[in-house]
Amino acid sequence: MQLALVIVHVLVALAVLSFTFRSLGARTQDVAGVRQLAETEHVQTARIQAETQRHQQLLAGLRNRDPYVVELLARDRLSFSRPGELTPPSLPTNRR
């Protein structure tokens, strides 16, 4: 009788441990997914902040009537360049 009780307790303990380890595995996968999402959002936030800063600098140049900024924006918008001239890189765009 006592041996049967010990066997039942061992089986219950194994069932509880099995459930606990399965739950831990699922939880670990959930945490990994959240970390990946957080990293992706961090990278996107940094990109958007850099883009916002570039746009603010261009806006400040326009407000101050900086001839370089005005020319840069006009050439970019109209795709103008002088013969033999190396054109600057295009302005930043919203890339998602």
N, C-alpha and C positions, 0 to 999 in steps of 0.2 A: 504494500500500500504506500509506504513512504517512498519507494523507488518511482512509482507512478507519479506521485506529486512532484518529485524532483524533475522528472522528464517533462511534465506539463509546464513547470516554471521555466525550464531551459527553452522549451519551444516558444513560450510567450516572450521571453527575453530576446530570442532570435528574431521573432516577428517584429518586435518593437525596434530592434537595432536595424533590421532590414528597411523598415519604413523610414527611420531616421536618416539612414544613409541615402535613400532615394530622394528624400526631401532635400537633403543637403546638396545633392547633385543638381537638382532642379534649381535650387536657390543660387548655386554657383553660376549656372548658365544665365539666370536672370541678371545677376550682378555684372557679369561680363557684358551682357547686352546693354545695360545701362551705362557702363563705363565707355563702351564704344560710341554710343549715342552722345554722351557728354563730350568725348574727344572730337567728334564730328562737329558738334555745335560750337565748341571752342575754336576750332579752325575757321568755321564760317564767320563767327563773331570777329575774329582777328582780321579776316579778309574784308569784312564790311567796314570795320573801323578804319583800316588803311585806306579804303576807297573813299570813305567819308572825309578823311583828312585831305586827300588829294583834291576832292571837289571843293572843300572849304578853301584850300589854297588858291584854286582857280577862281572861285568867287571873290576872294579878297583881291586878287589881281584885277579882276574886272571892275570891282568897286573903286580901286585906286587908279583905274585907267592905265594899267601897266601895258605899254605898247607890245611887249613881248607876248603877254598872255592873250591880248586881243588878236594879235597876228596868228598866234598858235591856234586859237579856237577857230578863227576864220579859215585858215588853211585846212584845218582838220575837217571842218564842216563842208567846205567847198572842194576839197581834194586838190588844192593848188600847190604847185611847186615850181621853182624857177628851173630853167634848163641846166642840167648838170649838177643840180643841188641835191645833197643828201637830205632827205626829209626826216624830221624827228619821228619817233614812234608815235603811233596814234594815241589818242586820249583814252583814259580808262573807261571801260564800259561796265554795265551791270552783267556780270557773269554769274550764273547760279549753277 
